[in-house]
Amino acid sequence: MSHFSLHKGKSAEIQAFPHLIEFFRKKIQQVLPNSMPVKENQGLRIVFVLEGKFEWIIDNQSITVYPNDAVLVFPKQKFGGTKEMWDVGVVISISISPRFFSEEGELILGEWSSISEAEQRLIGKLLSLNKKPVLQNFKPLGEILQKMENEVFSNELGFKTRINHLLDEFLITTARQLSKQENQRRDFPQTFQKLDQILRGNLAHPWTVEEMAVIMGLGITAFTEKVKSYSGFSPLNYLINLRISEAIRLLKTTNISLTDIALDTGFYSSQHFSTTFKKLTGYTPGHFRKAPNP
């Protein structure tokens, strides 16, 4: 099929998929003024280049993409042509409307997805932390979109289930690619420093090793080994030390209650906080606060 254009509420082919805003393949044979104005994007959009060279703007950032490149555009980002028109070539694009997706990376896809809630949170966190618009030479994504196109128009038995599974595969593959690109872009000390800043900025979050590994673009085993070699601590022990360090600062510089300090620094109870604090400092939080020079 040379081109197609399906839109939510208008196209029968995607009527069974309320989470699909738009799905199209566009073949541009001539440059037309005002054919691609810069405007606010709706949903989570991927545009994959099949043929041609395109110059686009995403949130005031100019980018140039080539065949097998893809761009990821987040909800409410500005997206359009640098000259507000389509360049000559062929693209395929899909836009998904998650049930919820915040700037902080809280992602809820909806009942259609078979991705677990925990994995959805990981994907959302990775997307929010790695807003790199260009996914270079990303052929697997083009193959997934082609399979999706075939399913939409074949309308065979099980096509609805198959398309939803392909959407899940599309999101997982995109998240993995972002993780790989981030890991290739930085060496470990630089990336670890970024993780350290993220952890310090959100100590109350119930971090898991898996979440931290995703941010670093590594598998859990490789991540754990690298962190221990670099810092001398396991990932969770490193996190606990950050939490205790912040708790010490709060105990000495504020009048915040022990319970609030415990919750603010990521401990699930005052007892957990007190036990961990005494194990690492030799003092209970209350005695530490009162002691002149512990």
Disulfide bonds with the S-S distance in Angstrom:
none
